[in-house]
């Protein structure tokens, strides 16, 4: 089925279109969310919330502003970051067990396999090392630009400039 038609049907509150888009994108969205929250069950909940938000705000999507997946990804990323900033999340991390830290160490050096469902990892790995570091922190791990600046020990302005130029490189690779 034509994706533009599917999205139009979704915007017109067609449940079948919702189901098709959910099945098409849920694994990728869940993978990105899980990279941020580090909890598969919570990632599943947030993913469901993301699709409900998208359903309720479907009329705000515009093809002129970008691809549908990118719009959905932004909702997911923002939702996951909001969750990590919530009081509930902070309280749940007060008594962390060692498994949490092992997971951080294993996943911090590479992108999660579930984010590769859409083939994004392939493109990100083609970027220069300086771009990979910035993109991974900002988009796959949910860091703010300020947090990425501190993590990479770079000025905030450099992070912002690299983010723009690296996203530009990705767009060029994707032909967008």
C-alpha positions in Angstrom: 0.0 0.0 0.0 1.1 3.5 -0.7 2.6 5.1 2.4 1.1 8.5 1.7 -2.4 7.0 1.4 -1.8 5.0 4.6 -0.8 8.2 6.5 -3.7 10.1 5.1 -6.1 7.3 6.3 -4.3 7.4 9.7 -4.9 11.1 9.9 -8.6 10.5 9.1 -8.8 8.1 12.1 -8.8 4.8 10.1 -8.1 2.1 12.7 -6.7 -0.3 10.0 -4.2 2.3 9.0 -3.2 2.8 12.6 -2.7 -0.9 13.0 -0.5 -1.1 9.8 1.6 1.9 10.9 2.0 0.5 14.4 3.1 -2.9 13.1 5.5 -1.2 10.6 7.2 1.1 13.2 6.7 -0.3 16.7 9.9 -2.3 16.9 12.0 0.6 15.7 10.3 3.1 18.0 10.6 0.7 20.9 14.3 0.1 20.3 15.0 3.8 20.3 13.0 4.3 23.5 14.7 1.4 25.2 18.1 2.9 24.4 17.0 5.9 26.4 15.1 4.3 29.4 17.1 1.0 29.6 14.0 -1.0 30.5 12.1 -3.1 27.9 8.8 -3.1 29.8 8.8 0.7 30.2 9.9 1.1 26.6 6.9 -0.9 25.5 4.6 1.3 27.5 6.1 4.5 26.2 5.9 3.1 22.7 2.2 2.5 23.1 1.8 6.0 24.5 3.7 7.4 21.5 1.3 5.8 19.1 -1.7 7.1 21.1 -0.2 10.6 21.0 0.4 10.3 17.3 -3.2 9.2 16.8 -4.5 12.1 18.8 -2.3 14.6 17.1 -2.3 13.1 13.6 -3.6 16.3 12.1 -0.3 18.1 13.2 1.8 15.9 10.9 2.8 17.5 7.6 4.7 15.8 4.9 6.2 19.2 4.1 8.0 19.3 7.4 9.5 15.8 7.1 9.0 12.1 6.9 6.3 10.4 9.0 8.8 8.1 10.7 10.9 11.2 11.8 7.8 12.8 13.2 7.0 9.7 15.1 10.6 9.3 16.3 10.6 12.8 17.7 7.4 12.1 19.7 9.1 8.9 21.0 12.4 10.5 21.8 10.7 13.4 23.7 8.4 11.0 25.5 11.3 8.8 26.6 13.4 11.8 27.7 10.4 13.2 29.6 10.1 9.9 31.4 13.8 9.8 32.4 13.3 13.3 33.9 10.2 12.2 35.8 10.2 11.8 39.6 9.1 8.2 39.1 12.1 7.3 37.0 14.6 9.0 39.4 13.1 7.2 42.4 13.3 3.9 40.6 17.1 4.4 40.0 17.9 5.1 43.6 18.5 1.4 44.4 20.0 0.2 41.2 21.3 -3.4 40.9 24.5 -4.3 39.1 22.6 -5.6 36.1 21.7 -2.0 35.2 25.4 -1.0 35.1 26.4 -4.1 33.1 23.8 -3.2 30.5 25.1 0.4 30.3 28.6 -0.8 29.8 27.6 -3.3 27.1 25.4 -1.0 25.2 27.2 2.3 25.6 29.8 1.5 22.9 27.3 0.5 20.2 23.8 1.2 18.9 21.1 -1.2 20.1 20.2 -3.9 17.5 16.5 -3.0 17.7 17.2 0.4 16.3 18.6 -1.2 13.2 15.1 -2.4 12.1 14.9 0.5 9.8 18.5 0.3 8.6 19.5 3.5 10.4 22.5 1.9 12.1 24.1 1.2 8.7 24.0 4.9 7.8 25.2 6.1 11.3 28.2 3.8 11.2 29.3 5.4 7.9 29.6 8.8 9.6 32.9 10.1 11.0 33.7 9.2 14.6 33.0 12.7 15.8 29.5 12.5 14.2 28.8 9.0 15.6 29.6 10.1 19.1 27.2 13.1 18.9 24.4 11.3 17.1 24.5 8.3 19.4 24.3 10.5 22.6 21.6 12.9 21.3 19.4 10.6 19.3 19.9 7.1 20.6 20.7 7.7 24.3 18.4 10.7 24.8 21.1 13.1 26.1 20.3 16.8 25.9 22.9 18.9 24.0 24.2 20.3 27.3 24.6 16.7 28.7 26.4 15.6 25.4 28.6 18.6 25.8 29.6 17.5 29.3 29.9 13.9 28.3 32.2 14.6 25.3 34.0 17.5 27.1 33.2 19.9 24.2 31.7 23.4 24.2 27.9 23.5 23.8 28.2 25.4 20.5 30.4 22.7 19.0 27.8 20.1 19.9 25.1 22.2 18.3 27.2 22.7 15.1 28.2 19.1 14.9 24.6 18.0 15.4 23.4 20.1 12.5 26.3 19.1 10.2 26.0 15.4 11.0 22.3 15.4 10.5 23.0 17.1 7.1 25.4 14.3 6.3 22.7 11.7 7.1 20.2 13.5 5.0 22.6 13.5 2.1 23.2 9.7 2.5 19.5 9.1 2.7 18.8 11.3 -0.3 16.3 13.5 1.7 
